[in-house]
Amino acid sequence: MITDAEGGDEGFEDVLHAVGPRLRQLRQERGATLAELAEETGISVSTLSRLEAGQRRPTLELLLPLARAHQVALDELVDAPATGDPRIRPRRIERHGAVYLPLSRRPGGLQAYKIIYPPNFPGTGPAPDDQRTHEGYDWIYVLGGRLRLVLGEHDFVLEAGEVAEFDTRTPHWMGNPDPTPTEVLGLFGPQGERMHVRARPRQP
């Protein structure tokens, strides 16, 4: 273990404890599930879950494939963001053709991001009947274009300026039905941390 004369053990442990929330943040920013990350990295779901919860000590052989999967440098997994500078420098993340720009850096809490869906997204990707579920709540605001939201048995088209919020344990799917890009502001909250607007059908 790394030590120094001024309590290096404690500082080193603080860095290790910060790795779990950072890993969870990176995965949520990508919109990936633990199962998808396990398939991508070859690390079991249970190990990934324990890492994110701080119940498993991170090792180099675990962090290297995770850094590759999240497309970040290894030191970004173990270094906290610089303090004193409130500016966020979004790191472009692409998932299934959509572009995610993280707008927050609060580990383990609400995450804000801007999402750009390309024209006619997802094209040949997952169809509306391929709905997904995961823990948490989503709050979405359409900045420009239109967003199709399939939520359980309901099918909505949100116009620019409209908002929806839903429990992500409800099967859901989102896409862009138009030949022009759609821009969305999204907030993702862990289970139990919810917003106050509910998804509702468009008025005729």
PyMOL commands that set and color helices and strands:
alter all, ss='L'
color gray80, all
select helices_A, chain A and resi 8-30+34-41+45-52+60-70+74-78
alter helices_A, ss='H'
color red, helices_A
select strands_A, chain A and resi 93-95+98-102+111-117+137-144+147-151+154-158+163-167+172-175+182-189
alter strands_A, ss='S'
color yellow, strands_A
deselect
rebuild
show_as cartoon
